[in-house]
Amino acid sequence: MSINYQDRIPNNVDLGSNRTLQRALEHWQPEFLNWWQELGPKDFQVADVYLRTATSVDAKGWATYGFVRMPEYRWGIFLADRNSDRKIGFGDSYGQEVWQQIPGEYRATLRRLIVTQGDTEPASVEQQRMLGHTAPSLYDLRNLFQVNVEEGRHLWAMVYLLHAYFGRDGREEAEELLERHSGDADKPRILGTFNEPIRDWLSFFMFTYFTDRDGKFQLKSLAESSFDPLARTCQFMLTEEAHHMFVGDTGISRVIKRTLEVMKELNTDDPEAIRKTGAIDLPTVQRYLNFWFSSSLDLFGSESSSNAASYFANGLKGRPDEARYEDHIALDQMYTVEVPDGNGGTKAEQIPMRNAMNDVTRGSYVRDCEMGVTRWNRLIEKAGHSFRLALPSTRFRRNIGIWAGVPTDPQGKPITQDEFNAKIAGWLPSEGDRAYILSLMHGVYEQGKMAAWVAPPDRGINNNPVEYEYVKLH
C-alpha cells in the first residue's frame, strides 16, 4: 500500500525518507483502518464531520478545521520542537544530556510504559463507539467524534515510537494494540477503567473530565522523560488532551445548568419531581461523580511503588511539572501517607519520596479535579441552593494500593464491610439510576436542537454558532 506521507500522514518526523518506518506503517495502517471501521464510532463513518486536524506543531497548523469523513481523517505524527539545550530533569542522571536513542538497559521498561499509555487510546474509542446514537445535539456529536479521532491520533503517536525505536518487538506490540479490546473476556485492555462500558452521555462527560484528566497527568509525567522523542511526543499530545477535558467540564456544567433551570421552574429540589421533567437531579450527578473519580484513582498505581521509584531514579518518568520542585533527585526525602491502623482508624507512615511518586502525581490530579467541582458548585450556589458536589476521598472504593479492599465512606472514614454494603447503593449509581439516565438517551440530530436534560453550550466551535451543522448526516 503506497502512502503519500506528507499529505495522508502529516508529520514532522521525516517519514518520507525512512524506508524501514514506511514499510512498518504500510503494514500497520490498513490494520488500523480495519479496526476503526469495526470498533470506531458505529454507523457514522460516512458522515461529514467538522473536525480539527493537526497538520503541524505551530499555532497555525495544529488546529486546522474542516469537514471530513472520519475514516479519511489525517492521523498525523508530531513531536514538539526539539530543544537542543534540554537536559535530564530528575533522577540519578540529573543534568546530563537527554537521550535521542534508548539505552539498552531501559528498552523493556520504556516499551511497557509506551504500550500501557498507547493501549488507553483505542480503548476509549471502543468504550464510546455507540454513543453517537444518543447524542444530545449535533454540537455534542461532533465533540464526541473529535475526541475519538484524536484518541486515534494519540495511538498513532505511540505506535510511531514503537516502530521507530523498538524494532521487531515494537512492531509486534503495535499489532497487539489493535488486538486487545475494551471489555473483551479473553483480551481486555490493560487498565481496568478502560474496560468499563460507557453507555450514556453523563458517563461520557464524567469520563472525559476525570479519566482523560488522568491521561493528562500520565502524559505530563512522560513529557519529563529523559528519552527525548517520548517527551516531545507527549508534550504535543497534551495540546489535544485539553479539548477532551473541556468536553467533560462543560458537559457536566451544562447538565447542572439544565437541572437548576428545572429546579427554579418547579420551585423544588426533590429528585423525583426533577426526574419527571426529564432532567438529572444533583444527587445522581454526585453518585456518577463518585463512580468515575474513584475508578480513575487506581490508574495512578499504589501509594508506595518500587516501580515508580525505579522510573524516577532512571529518568524514565518524572513528576508532572518537575521544574516546580526544588529537589529533582529526591534521594533523601520522605513522604507521609495515611494507612489503615487495623482498628477502624488511620495512622501516618513515612516512605521514601521516590517510592511515593504515584501518590505525588495523584495529589496533583485531585487538586486539578477540584477546580471543576468548584466551578460547578459556584453555579449551584449562584442559583440559591445549599447542595454541594464533592470529590470522595482518595481512600474510597480503591482496588489498588494501601486502601485496596478497605471499606470506607466517601469521606474516607474506615467502616465495617456490612455498613459499606448497606450504604454503597446510595454512594454509587444504582441500577435504577442507570436505567433512568439511559431512558433520557435519545439522539437529537435536528440542527439547532438540544436534548431536554442538558443546557446549550455558551459558544460554538471555531467561532461558529451553537446551531451550526457540525455533523452532516447522509
C-alpha positions as CSV (number, residue, x, y, z in Angstrom):
1,M,0.0,0.0,0.0
2,S,1.6,3.3,-1.1
3,I,1.1,6.3,1.2
4,N,1.7,10.0,0.4
5,Y,3.5,10.7,3.7
6,Q,3.2,14.5,3.6
7,D,-0.4,14.6,2.6
8,R,-2.0,11.4,4.1
9,I,0.0,11.3,7.3
10,P,1.1,14.9,8.1
11,N,4.2,14.7,10.2
12,N,7.4,16.4,11.4
13,V,9.5,13.2,11.7
14,D,10.5,12.9,8.1
15,L,8.5,9.8,7.4
16,G,9.1,10.1,3.6
17,S,12.8,9.4,3.9
18,N,12.7,6.5,6.3
19,R,12.1,3.3,4.3
20,T,12.1,1.0,7.3
21,L,9.5,3.0,9.1
22,Q,7.5,3.3,5.9
23,R,7.3,-0.5,5.5
24,A,6.2,-0.9,9.1
25,L,3.4,1.7,8.7
26,E,2.3,0.4,5.3
27,H,1.6,-2.9,7.1
28,W,0.1,-1.3,10.2
29,Q,-2.1,1.4,8.7
30,P,-4.6,-1.0,6.9
31,E,-5.0,-2.9,10.2
32,F,-5.7,0.4,12.0
33,L,-8.3,1.4,9.4
34,N,-9.9,-2.1,9.7
35,W,-10.0,-1.6,13.5
36,W,-11.5,1.9,13.1
37,Q,-14.3,0.6,10.8
38,E,-15.1,-2.3,13.1
39,L,-14.8,-0.7,16.5
40,G,-14.8,3.0,15.9
41,P,-18.0,5.2,16.0
42,K,-20.7,2.9,14.9
43,D,-22.8,3.9,11.8
44,F,-21.3,7.3,11.3
45,Q,-18.4,6.5,9.1
46,V,-19.8,8.3,6.0
47,A,-20.9,11.4,7.9
48,D,-19.1,14.7,7.1
49,V,-17.9,15.9,10.5
50,Y,-16.4,19.4,11.3
51,L,-13.1,18.2,12.7
52,R,-9.9,19.8,13.9
53,T,-6.8,18.2,12.3
54,A,-3.2,18.8,13.3
55,T,-1.0,19.5,10.3
56,S,2.0,20.9,12.1
57,V,3.1,21.8,15.7
58,D,3.0,25.6,15.3
59,A,0.0,27.6,16.4
60,K,-1.4,27.9,12.9
61,G,-1.1,24.3,11.9
62,W,-2.1,22.3,15.0
63,A,-5.8,23.2,14.7
64,T,-7.0,23.1,11.1
65,Y,-10.8,22.9,10.8
66,G,-12.9,21.4,8.0
67,F,-15.4,18.8,7.1
68,V,-14.1,15.2,6.8
69,R,-15.3,11.7,7.0
70,M,-13.7,10.0,9.9
71,P,-12.0,7.1,8.1
72,E,-10.4,9.7,5.9
73,Y,-9.1,11.8,8.8
74,R,-5.4,12.6,8.6
75,W,-3.9,10.9,11.6
76,G,-0.6,12.7,11.8
77,I,2.6,12.1,13.8
78,F,4.0,15.1,15.6
79,L,6.7,15.7,18.2
80,A,7.0,19.1,19.9
81,D,10.0,21.0,18.5
82,R,13.4,19.8,19.9
83,N,15.2,21.9,22.5
84,S,18.9,21.3,21.9
85,D,19.7,22.6,25.3
86,R,17.3,20.2,27.2
87,K,18.9,18.2,30.0
88,I,17.7,15.3,32.1
89,G,15.5,17.0,34.7
90,F,15.3,14.5,37.5
91,G,16.7,11.3,39.0
92,D,20.2,9.9,39.2
93,S,21.4,11.3,35.9
94,Y,20.0,14.8,36.6
95,G,21.7,17.5,34.5
96,Q,23.1,15.1,31.8
97,E,22.2,15.1,28.2
98,V,18.7,13.7,27.3
99,W,18.6,10.6,25.1
100,Q,17.8,10.6,21.4
101,Q,18.1,6.8,21.4
102,I,17.2,4.4,24.2
103,P,19.9,2.9,26.5
104,G,19.7,-0.8,26.2
105,E,19.1,-1.4,29.9
106,Y,15.8,0.6,29.7
107,R,14.3,-0.7,26.5
108,A,11.9,-3.2,28.0
109,T,10.7,-0.8,30.7
110,L,10.2,2.1,28.3
111,R,8.4,-0.1,25.9
112,R,6.0,-1.2,28.6
113,L,5.3,2.4,29.6
114,I,4.6,3.4,26.0
115,V,2.4,0.3,25.4
116,T,0.4,1.0,28.5
117,Q,-0.2,4.6,27.5
118,G,-0.9,3.6,23.9
119,D,-3.4,1.0,25.0
120,T,-5.7,3.5,26.6
121,E,-6.2,5.5,23.4
122,P,-8.1,2.9,21.3
123,A,-9.7,1.6,24.4
124,S,-11.7,4.8,25.0
125,V,-12.8,4.8,21.3
126,E,-14.2,1.3,21.8
127,Q,-15.9,2.3,25.0
128,Q,-17.6,5.2,23.3
129,R,-18.5,3.6,19.9
130,M,-22.3,3.5,20.5
131,L,-22.7,7.0,21.9
132,G,-23.3,8.6,18.6
133,H,-26.8,7.0,18.5
134,T,-27.9,9.1,21.6
135,A,-26.0,12.4,21.1
136,P,-27.9,15.3,22.7
137,S,-27.1,17.6,19.8
138,L,-25.0,17.9,16.6
139,Y,-22.6,20.0,18.6
140,D,-22.1,17.1,21.1
141,L,-22.0,14.5,18.3
142,R,-19.1,16.5,16.7
143,N,-17.3,16.8,20.0
144,L,-17.6,13.0,20.6
145,F,-16.1,12.4,17.2
146,Q,-13.3,14.9,17.7
147,V,-12.3,13.1,20.9
148,N,-12.4,9.8,19.1
149,V,-10.2,10.8,16.2
150,E,-7.7,12.5,18.5
151,E,-7.5,9.3,20.6
152,G,-6.8,7.6,17.3
153,R,-4.0,10.1,16.6
154,H,-2.6,9.5,20.1
155,L,-2.5,5.8,19.3
156,W,-0.5,6.7,16.1
157,A,1.9,8.7,18.2
158,M,2.7,5.8,20.5
159,V,2.8,3.4,17.5
160,Y,5.3,5.7,15.8
161,L,7.6,5.4,18.8
162,L,7.2,1.6,18.9
163,H,8.0,1.3,15.2
164,A,10.9,3.8,15.2
165,Y,12.8,2.8,18.3
166,F,11.9,-0.8,19.3
167,G,12.5,-2.9,16.2
168,R,10.6,-6.2,15.8
169,D,9.4,-6.1,19.5
170,G,7.9,-2.7,18.8
171,R,6.1,-3.8,15.7
172,E,4.6,-6.8,17.5
173,E,3.4,-4.5,20.3
174,A,1.8,-2.1,17.8
175,E,-0.1,-5.0,16.3
176,E,-1.3,-6.2,19.8
177,L,-2.6,-2.7,20.5
178,L,-5.3,-3.5,17.9
179,E,-5.9,-7.0,19.1
180,R,-6.9,-6.1,22.7
181,H,-10.4,-4.7,23.0
182,S,-12.3,-2.9,25.8
183,G,-14.3,-5.3,27.9
184,D,-13.1,-8.4,25.9
185,A,-13.2,-11.5,28.1
186,D,-10.1,-13.0,26.6
187,K,-8.1,-9.9,25.5
188,P,-9.2,-7.0,27.6
189,R,-7.4,-3.6,27.7
190,I,-4.5,-3.4,30.2
191,L,-6.1,-1.0,32.7
192,G,-9.4,-1.8,34.3
193,T,-11.1,1.6,33.9
194,F,-10.8,1.2,30.2
195,N,-12.9,-1.9,30.2
196,E,-15.8,-0.1,31.8
197,P,-18.6,0.4,29.2
198,I,-19.8,3.9,28.5
199,R,-23.4,3.7,27.6
200,D,-24.7,7.1,28.4
201,W,-23.6,10.8,28.0
202,L,-23.4,11.6,31.7
203,S,-20.8,8.8,31.9
204,F,-19.1,10.2,28.8
205,F,-18.8,13.7,30.4
206,M,-17.5,12.1,33.6
207,F,-15.0,10.0,31.7
208,T,-13.7,12.9,29.7
209,Y,-13.4,15.1,32.8
210,F,-12.0,12.5,35.3
211,T,-10.4,9.7,33.3
212,D,-9.0,11.8,30.5
213,R,-7.5,14.0,33.2
214,D,-5.6,11.0,34.5
215,G,-4.4,10.8,30.9
216,K,-3.2,14.4,31.2
217,F,-1.1,13.7,34.2
218,Q,0.3,10.5,32.8
219,L,1.3,12.4,29.7
220,K,2.8,15.2,31.8
221,S,4.9,12.6,33.7
222,L,6.1,11.1,30.4
223,A,6.8,14.6,29.0
224,E,9.5,14.8,31.6
225,S,11.2,11.6,30.3
226,S,14.9,11.5,29.6
227,F,14.0,9.8,26.3
228,D,13.5,13.0,24.3
229,P,11.3,11.6,21.5
230,L,8.8,10.3,24.1
231,A,8.9,13.6,26.0
232,R,8.3,15.7,22.8
233,T,5.5,13.3,21.6
234,C,3.7,13.7,24.9
235,Q,4.2,17.5,25.0
236,F,2.3,17.8,21.7
237,M,-0.4,15.3,22.8
238,L,-1.2,17.5,25.8
239,T,-2.5,20.2,23.5
240,E,-5.2,17.9,22.2
241,E,-5.9,16.3,25.6
242,A,-7.1,19.7,26.8
243,H,-10.1,19.6,24.5
244,H,-11.2,16.2,25.8
245,M,-11.3,17.6,29.4
246,F,-13.1,20.7,28.2
247,V,-15.8,18.5,26.7
248,G,-16.2,16.8,30.1
249,D,-16.0,20.0,32.2
250,T,-18.5,21.9,30.1
251,G,-20.7,18.9,29.6
252,I,-21.2,18.4,33.4
253,S,-21.7,22.2,33.7
254,R,-24.5,22.1,31.1
255,V,-26.2,19.1,32.9
256,I,-26.2,21.1,36.1
257,K,-27.4,24.3,34.4
258,R,-30.4,22.5,33.0
259,T,-31.2,20.9,36.3
260,L,-31.0,24.3,38.0
261,E,-33.4,25.7,35.4
262,V,-35.9,22.9,36.2
263,M,-35.5,23.4,39.9
264,K,-36.3,27.1,39.5
265,E,-39.3,26.3,37.3
266,L,-40.7,23.7,39.8
267,N,-39.5,25.6,42.9
268,T,-38.3,22.3,44.3
269,D,-35.1,20.3,44.7
270,D,-37.0,17.0,45.0
271,P,-35.1,14.4,42.8
272,E,-38.3,12.6,41.8
273,A,-40.0,15.8,40.7
274,I,-36.9,16.8,38.7
275,R,-36.8,13.4,37.1
276,K,-40.4,13.7,36.0
277,T,-39.4,16.6,33.8
278,G,-36.6,14.7,32.1
279,A,-33.7,16.4,33.9
280,I,-30.9,14.8,36.0
281,D,-31.1,15.5,39.8
282,L,-28.0,16.7,41.6
283,P,-27.7,13.6,43.9
284,T,-27.5,11.4,40.8
285,V,-24.7,13.7,39.4
286,Q,-22.9,13.2,42.7
287,R,-23.2,9.4,42.5
288,Y,-21.8,9.3,38.9
289,L,-19.0,11.6,40.1
290,N,-18.2,9.2,42.9
291,F,-18.0,6.3,40.5
292,W,-15.8,7.8,37.8
293,F,-13.5,9.7,40.1
294,S,-12.8,6.7,42.3
295,S,-12.4,4.5,39.2
296,S,-9.7,6.9,37.9
297,L,-7.7,7.0,41.1
298,D,-6.4,3.5,40.7
299,L,-4.9,4.4,37.3
300,F,-2.0,6.1,39.2
301,G,-1.0,2.9,40.9
302,S,-0.1,2.1,44.5
303,E,0.8,4.8,47.0
304,S,4.2,3.1,47.6
305,S,5.8,1.7,44.5
306,S,9.2,0.3,43.8
307,N,8.5,0.6,40.1
308,A,7.7,4.3,40.5
309,A,11.0,4.8,42.4
310,S,12.9,3.0,39.6
311,Y,11.2,5.0,36.9
312,F,12.2,8.2,38.7
313,A,15.7,7.2,39.6
314,N,16.4,6.1,36.0
315,G,14.9,9.2,34.4
316,L,12.1,7.4,32.6
317,K,9.1,9.0,34.1
318,G,9.1,12.1,36.3
319,R,6.6,14.2,38.3
320,P,4.2,16.4,36.3
321,D,5.8,19.9,36.0
322,E,9.1,18.7,37.6
323,A,10.6,22.1,37.3
324,R,8.4,23.5,40.1
325,Y,10.0,21.1,42.7
326,E,13.2,22.2,44.5
327,D,14.8,18.8,44.8
328,H,14.9,16.9,41.5
329,I,16.9,14.0,42.9
330,A,14.6,13.2,45.9
331,L,17.0,10.7,47.3
332,D,16.8,11.6,51.0
333,Q,13.3,13.0,51.2
334,M,10.5,11.2,53.0
335,Y,6.7,11.3,52.3
336,T,3.9,10.8,54.7
337,V,0.9,8.5,53.8
338,E,-2.1,7.7,55.9
339,V,-2.7,3.9,56.2
340,P,-5.3,1.8,58.0
341,D,-4.4,1.1,61.6
342,G,-6.4,-2.2,61.7
343,N,-8.7,-0.8,64.4
344,G,-11.1,1.2,62.2
345,G,-8.8,4.3,62.1
346,T,-5.7,5.5,60.4
347,K,-2.1,6.1,61.2
348,A,0.7,8.0,59.5
349,E,3.6,6.2,57.9
350,Q,6.7,7.6,56.2
351,I,8.0,6.2,52.9
352,P,10.9,7.3,50.7
353,M,9.8,10.1,48.4
354,R,10.9,8.2,45.3
355,N,8.5,5.3,46.2
356,A,5.7,7.9,46.6
357,M,5.8,9.3,43.1
358,N,2.5,7.7,42.1
359,D,0.8,9.4,45.1
360,V,2.5,12.7,44.5
361,T,1.1,12.7,40.9
362,R,-2.3,11.5,42.2
363,G,-2.3,14.5,44.6
364,S,-1.8,16.9,41.7
365,Y,-4.6,15.2,39.9
366,V,-7.0,15.6,42.8
367,R,-6.2,19.3,43.1
368,D,-6.9,19.7,39.3
369,C,-10.2,17.9,39.6
370,E,-11.2,20.1,42.5
371,M,-11.2,23.2,40.2
372,G,-14.0,21.8,38.1
373,V,-16.0,20.9,41.2
374,T,-15.6,24.4,42.5
375,R,-16.9,25.8,39.2
376,W,-20.0,23.5,39.3
377,N,-20.7,24.4,42.9
378,R,-20.5,28.1,42.0
379,L,-23.4,27.5,39.6
380,I,-25.4,25.8,42.3
381,E,-24.6,28.5,44.9
382,K,-25.5,31.3,42.5
383,A,-28.9,29.6,41.9
384,G,-29.5,29.8,45.6
385,H,-29.3,26.1,46.6
386,S,-27.4,24.6,49.5
387,F,-26.5,21.3,47.8
388,R,-22.7,21.0,47.0
389,L,-20.9,18.4,44.9
390,A,-17.7,17.0,46.4
391,L,-14.9,14.6,45.4
392,P,-14.9,11.5,47.5
393,S,-11.8,10.6,49.5
394,T,-8.9,9.0,47.6
395,R,-9.4,6.1,50.1
396,F,-12.9,5.4,48.8
397,R,-13.6,2.3,46.7
398,R,-9.9,1.6,45.9
399,N,-8.8,-1.6,44.3
400,I,-5.1,-0.9,44.2
401,G,-2.7,0.3,46.8
402,I,-2.7,0.8,50.6
403,W,-6.5,1.2,50.7
404,A,-7.4,-1.6,48.3
405,G,-10.4,-3.5,49.7
406,V,-10.6,-1.4,52.8
407,P,-14.3,-0.3,53.2
408,T,-14.6,3.5,53.8
409,D,-17.4,6.0,53.4
410,P,-16.9,8.8,50.8
411,Q,-15.2,10.9,53.3
412,G,-12.5,8.2,53.7
413,K,-13.5,7.1,57.2
414,P,-13.0,3.3,57.7
415,I,-16.3,1.5,58.3
416,T,-17.3,-2.2,58.6
417,Q,-17.9,-4.2,55.4
418,D,-21.5,-4.7,56.4
419,E,-22.0,-0.9,56.7
420,F,-20.3,-0.4,53.4
421,N,-22.5,-3.0,51.7
422,A,-25.6,-1.4,53.2
423,K,-24.8,2.1,52.1
424,I,-22.9,1.7,48.8
425,A,-26.2,1.9,46.8
426,G,-26.6,5.5,48.0
427,W,-23.0,6.4,47.1
428,L,-22.7,4.9,43.6
429,P,-25.2,4.9,40.6
430,S,-27.9,2.2,41.3
431,E,-29.4,0.1,38.6
432,G,-32.4,2.5,38.9
433,D,-30.2,5.5,38.3
434,R,-28.6,3.9,35.3
435,A,-31.9,2.9,33.8
436,Y,-33.2,6.4,34.3
437,I,-30.2,8.0,32.6
438,L,-30.5,5.5,29.8
439,S,-34.1,6.4,29.4
440,L,-33.1,10.0,28.6
441,M,-30.6,9.0,25.9
442,H,-32.3,9.7,22.5
443,G,-30.3,11.1,19.6
444,V,-31.1,14.7,18.7
445,Y,-29.9,15.4,15.2
446,E,-32.0,18.4,14.1
447,Q,-29.9,21.4,13.5
448,G,-30.1,23.9,16.5
449,K,-32.0,21.4,18.8
450,M,-30.8,20.2,22.2
451,A,-31.9,17.3,24.4
452,A,-34.1,18.4,27.3
453,W,-31.6,17.1,30.0
454,V,-28.7,19.4,29.1
455,A,-28.4,23.1,28.5
456,P,-26.9,24.5,25.3
457,P,-23.2,25.4,25.4
458,D,-22.2,29.0,25.9
459,R,-20.5,29.2,22.4
460,G,-19.9,27.1,19.3
461,I,-16.7,25.8,17.8
462,N,-14.2,27.8,16.0
463,N,-16.3,31.0,16.0
464,N,-19.3,29.1,14.5
465,P,-22.7,29.4,16.2
466,V,-24.0,26.7,18.6
467,E,-26.7,26.0,16.0
468,Y,-24.1,25.3,13.2
469,E,-24.5,21.9,11.3
470,Y,-21.4,20.4,12.8
471,V,-22.2,16.9,11.5
472,K,-23.8,16.4,8.1
473,L,-25.6,13.1,8.2
474,H,-26.1,11.2,5.0
